[in-house]
Amino acid sequence: METRGADSTDADRGTAVEFVYRLTAADFEEALRARARRTPAGRAQVLMAPLAAAVGVIVFAAFLDAPLPVWIISLVLSVGIASWGTV
């Protein structure tokens, strides 16, 4: 260890420095995003919202007897919005 002119006993007598780190919301968000990318549960969670949106559109379109273009448009929009909301 280099002490730049002082011997090691003089350098050890200095005041202690304590670093304090406070977590922010961005730190938690980054940790949750990393978890979602790396774990099977996180990957399944990302797929659940678009899947639920697709099932919901199919069920309601079948009950309302909607024409095919309405099915396609609502399916694309709902899955797109659910995917964007998940990200």
C-alpha positions as CSV (number, residue, x, y, z in Angstrom):
1,M,0.0,0.0,0.0
2,E,1.4,3.4,-1.0
3,T,1.0,6.2,1.5
4,R,2.7,9.0,-0.4
5,G,5.2,10.3,2.1
6,A,3.6,9.1,5.3
7,D,4.4,5.8,6.9
8,S,1.7,3.3,7.3
9,T,1.1,4.1,11.0
10,D,0.2,7.7,10.2
11,A,-2.2,6.7,7.4
12,D,-4.1,4.3,9.7
13,R,-4.8,7.1,12.2
14,G,-6.9,9.1,9.7
15,T,-10.7,9.6,10.1
16,A,-13.0,6.9,8.8
17,V,-15.1,7.7,5.8
18,E,-18.5,6.1,5.5
19,F,-20.4,6.0,2.2
20,V,-24.1,6.0,2.5
21,Y,-26.2,4.9,-0.5
22,R,-30.0,5.5,-0.5
23,L,-32.1,3.4,-2.8
24,T,-34.4,5.1,-5.3
25,A,-37.4,4.1,-7.2
26,A,-35.3,3.7,-10.3
27,D,-33.1,1.1,-8.5
28,F,-36.1,-1.0,-7.6
29,E,-37.5,-0.7,-11.1
30,E,-34.2,-1.9,-12.6
31,A,-34.1,-4.8,-10.2
32,L,-37.6,-5.9,-11.1
33,R,-36.9,-5.6,-14.8
34,A,-33.7,-7.8,-14.4
35,R,-35.8,-10.3,-12.4
36,A,-38.4,-10.4,-15.1
37,R,-35.8,-11.1,-17.8
38,R,-33.9,-13.8,-15.9
39,T,-36.5,-16.0,-14.1
40,P,-39.1,-18.3,-15.5
41,A,-41.8,-16.7,-13.3
42,G,-40.8,-13.2,-14.6
43,R,-41.0,-14.4,-18.2
44,A,-44.4,-16.0,-17.6
45,Q,-45.6,-12.8,-16.0
46,V,-44.7,-10.8,-19.1
47,L,-46.8,-13.2,-21.3
48,M,-49.9,-13.2,-19.1
49,A,-51.2,-9.7,-19.9
50,P,-51.2,-10.2,-23.7
51,L,-52.6,-13.7,-23.3
52,A,-55.4,-12.5,-21.1
53,A,-56.2,-9.7,-23.5
54,A,-56.4,-12.1,-26.4
55,V,-58.7,-14.5,-24.5
56,G,-60.9,-11.6,-23.4
57,V,-61.3,-10.3,-27.0
58,I,-62.1,-13.8,-28.3
59,V,-64.7,-14.5,-25.6
60,F,-66.5,-11.2,-25.9
61,A,-66.4,-11.2,-29.7
62,A,-67.9,-14.7,-29.7
63,F,-70.7,-13.7,-27.4
64,L,-71.4,-10.5,-29.3
65,D,-71.3,-12.2,-32.7
66,A,-68.9,-9.6,-34.1
67,P,-67.7,-9.7,-37.7
68,L,-64.2,-10.9,-38.5
69,P,-62.6,-7.4,-39.1
70,V,-63.8,-6.3,-35.7
71,W,-62.2,-9.4,-34.2
72,I,-58.9,-8.8,-35.9
73,I,-58.7,-5.1,-35.1
74,S,-59.7,-5.5,-31.5
75,L,-57.4,-8.4,-31.0
76,V,-54.4,-6.5,-32.4
77,L,-55.2,-3.4,-30.4
78,S,-55.8,-5.2,-27.1
79,V,-52.7,-7.4,-27.4
80,G,-50.5,-4.4,-28.4
81,I,-51.8,-2.3,-25.5
82,A,-51.4,-5.1,-23.0
83,S,-47.8,-5.8,-24.3
84,W,-46.9,-2.1,-24.1
85,G,-48.4,-1.9,-20.6
86,T,-46.4,-4.9,-19.4
87,V,-43.1,-3.4,-20.6
